[in-house]
Amino acid sequence: MFKTKTIANDSHLSRLFLDTRNKKKLTLEEIEESTNIRKKYLIALESGDFSVFPGKVYALGFCKKYADLLGIDVSRA
């Protein structure tokens, strides 16, 4: 049986991405280069605007990749 994953508490996760990136003094350009996630999607993740993604699977994958880079445990976010 497939289990549907959701992005829980969008605003909390978005704020966590932004605050953690700023704390680590990383630019969006540096994150883009490291993750191969386009800057427009990084901005969307940090603002909680998931409507820009071509599908939920992309948003979830990008969230995981971004969180991994920032050292955020997504199971607790």
C-alpha positions in Angstrom: 0.0 0.0 0.0 1.3 3.5 -0.9 1.5 6.1 1.8 0.8 9.7 0.8 3.3 12.1 2.2 2.3 15.7 2.9 4.2 18.9 3.7 3.0 19.5 7.3 2.8 23.0 8.7 4.0 24.8 5.6 4.7 28.1 7.3 6.8 26.4 10.1 8.9 24.5 7.6 9.4 27.6 5.3 10.5 29.7 8.2 12.8 27.0 9.4 14.5 26.9 5.9 14.9 30.6 5.8 16.2 31.0 9.4 18.6 28.0 9.1 20.0 29.3 5.8 20.5 32.8 7.2 22.1 31.3 10.4 24.5 29.4 8.2 25.2 32.5 6.1 24.4 30.7 2.9 23.1 32.5 -0.2 20.3 31.2 -2.4 22.9 31.0 -5.2 25.2 28.7 -3.1 22.2 26.5 -2.3 21.2 26.4 -5.9 24.7 25.3 -7.0 24.9 22.7 -4.3 21.5 21.1 -4.7 20.7 21.8 -8.4 17.4 23.2 -7.2 16.5 26.4 -9.2 16.5 29.6 -7.2 12.8 30.2 -7.9 11.9 26.9 -6.2 14.2 27.7 -3.2 12.4 31.1 -2.8 9.0 29.2 -3.0 10.1 26.8 -0.3 11.2 29.6 2.0 8.0 31.5 1.4 5.6 28.5 1.6 4.3 29.0 -1.9 4.0 25.4 -3.1 1.8 26.4 -6.1 4.9 27.0 -8.3 6.0 23.4 -8.3 5.0 21.2 -11.3 3.7 18.6 -8.8 3.6 17.6 -5.2 6.4 15.0 -5.7 8.8 17.8 -6.8 7.9 19.9 -3.8 8.5 17.0 -1.4 11.8 16.0 -3.1 13.1 19.6 -3.1 12.1 19.9 0.6 14.0 16.8 1.5 17.1 17.8 -0.5 17.1 21.3 0.9 16.6 20.1 4.4 19.4 17.6 4.0 21.8 20.3 2.9 20.8 22.5 5.8 21.1 19.7 8.3 17.4 19.8 9.2 15.7 16.5 10.3 12.6 16.6 8.2 10.9 13.9 10.3 10.9 16.4 13.1 10.1 19.6 11.1 
